[in-house]
Amino acid sequence: MAEKGAFSYEVIRSGEETILRVDCEALPYVPSIEDNPVVMARTIELLAKVGTVTKIVFVQKRDYEYDLRQVSLLQEIATIYRRLVKRRELFSVRAIGVNCIRWLEAKYATLRLRFFTMLREDPVGAYVMLRRAAREERLELNKVVSKEHADCLQRYIALLDYLVGLLDKTRLIALAKPHLVGYSIGDRSIYRRIFRPVIKPDFMFTKLMASYPAEAEAIDSYYVGETEVTIFKLPRTTQYLYHVIPPEFKLKEDHYDILDTARRIMAEHKPTRKEFVDPERMRRVFYNVGRDLLSELAEQKGILLREKDLDLLTQILVRYTVGFGLIEVILADQRIQDITINSPMGMLPMFVVHADYGDCITNIIPTAAEAEGWASKLRMISGRPLDEANPILDSEIILPVARARVCVIAPPLTPMGLGYAFR
């Protein structure tokens, strides 16, 4: 299923996952559910239209991915929205009653306009607005003398209570309630506590949780080359978080553009097993070709690249064409002793053993496509098979920044997919 136009989308079914992939290339702003009410509104509309999905991916210069936990919060709101759209008579003149029109017509019209807009753009704001409106109407009810007027107000209050009750049952509102003291309608900081997308440049397969974890305590920070490393102490666990922000997540938009174009061009060349026999030479060749290509693309697009920027972009390009992606970034850290990647890919983060902090979880989530790419390269480097008949492969990778032994385990030993250990 696919649709063209603004916020064009397609629904991709892959195994047990149903992914709503939304094209946001034409948007002049970042497609952030937590920051942008328009993006939240369009997302809820799409969910109301397509039904149940397990993941939402907004595609721009970077991919912004919201997992099942976050999607399910919006799915509940979308269900309410879809149900109420079908029951618009609740807000109609008929629902008001002829005798109540003079008192309630303006209230119903305002409620209809504000509520349906806010439900999509700001569900928490809609909930707070309804509760405040119900409280104000009850205060007004105490001042009403006419029984007919009072009956009409009670009917209106019943509608407000019904809508509040619908939202009260959602997990989004349950998560927001502890933060509603002093809340101002329109303040989206509450959504930033709840929604945290996994972000990756579109030339990468590996996903990375770029934002810092809530309630975590930063206990150490250092740089490995251009990569920022922060160690967090997480609440309610003895395990630390090894949080990395590599340089590819801090590039300018025009740099992303030429890097992605260069990657697509270079991806057309598939290195042979013969080339992988001498990986150092192959990387050197790809580096030189990639550097020239990036320089040419920058010139065509009128982008001024300093030598330092060109070198950095070339290193990133090589890393994501013939290299091992973010694995190389982690291996460059001399304090990292082991890297473990368990299946199923795309669901679990990498784990590392840190010289100072022991076993750590990371903010890096490799995907199945990335894992398959590594396996193909290791087959060519080692010259040995990795298949159902030979489900274990031991090899070695030699990188400009490090060297490591690698063990790969494949099905049927790991029914959920490939698993890796780098030491």
Steps between C-alpha positions, in 0.01 A plus 500: 500500500642839406389855444654798322514866597584683821583251775481223241531161660523129448423211731773237497442155644819320596461185707312592814551872447267741326688821427340831408766675293426869443686710242586839651770608255298802387434628851686818603517376860608190689224234516484481877186374673611640834593848374262570214118501537452471123707181486311354796166587337592345166635191675177447692301550179714239323464253786124551498507424128740205471425324828748311713873543439799403712740773392496846342795626297516859376744522210690823448876564494489277804256224587294565814367173635239457773471151645198292598474643852478856370280413202250322722453819705398688187297206372266534797447869422444416132235245599315763704529750215365250246212406730400861566521597133240232435287640784501868411131510592619529860595859415205577271196725547291188546715399796460846651123492478280782375438634849872526577621668183498850647728393786716230345533563126811716536652264758447195278641677194810611690546156653466328163759726336750497785468140611541326165801717418662461840432127520729451200756774565517494878304218672630596843393860438158374388466301822594798717270729302205261550560467873526875545187553291307245707611670821395843372161370385434349843575835659260664256238234574499602866405854397220406258146571617297359211439123517492480121837674478639270771382189314671623185826569683491155658466349153805695386697402812410136435656529152816654646520224761454236229790642298717530811418138581612383156837673533537396864523137389796560268859429600617832355290691752607262778865577423429873478301535824799522737622803303173695472552722804557849362454373146424758230305389195734497203810415705657203321770426756269234638519311169879516504488293818292232328609489134863434412562393142794296385682718247733396223627669185340339197839376374523280812326179594592509869262691726612719786316650796651847477311666786626465856296268723259660745587476870846361423813644661803579283806374685768522231554661163783495249576512129635228274611696197190690388265270692346618826471227764295543818456241774165514679391336822148376438228495766376164631788301350867438572584511129652813350411657166780553250357788296676607180436788262720436195585783258253373238218609732628856521545587134347795319198425282686571174777266614241227558372562150831452320598210727179314422542563127860377512400188692234411242753540218771297673252232608462407134848348519493168683847408631610152401657236721832574333482863614422396859818290511685828551245713691755770579569561132129487419422764763778719364359474147145572620630791707666664201205438269253615765695815575505598133130420466402706805710792379336483158147479644567793733623708207192410293268605784695815581599376846831619641682213671803562716775239493406391851135456403592312184723260695226439758232437236733264314569300816127470565435400139759223511366383836152448356599350165785253548534537877306381803307816584468594866690187603811687388405799714475283811814300427692828477439546874800346676288444812266259321595136547206306352196572284201265500207523259209264560207410279240597402667790324319831510346417837796488737789743557867412486668409826861584583749421772668822611838499675374737771126426521468132413192376313318790334197532281544737204272737311577319172249259345627309195242396241464171315626664179815617677559157652467331161744750352759422766453127443559538126821696559626247755434213259715674239772601747531149646424302185282272711126428483230610742176312444275235654763232447771728643322721756817624676764722344814620676698770328705813554451856383783749467391862501696825490409557866505147642503129435260248649405135499143441388271208563174479306222256585225437247180291486420229591717562810329838543140464376438877521783592262868587505698568817846658531783525749796734437805464723 
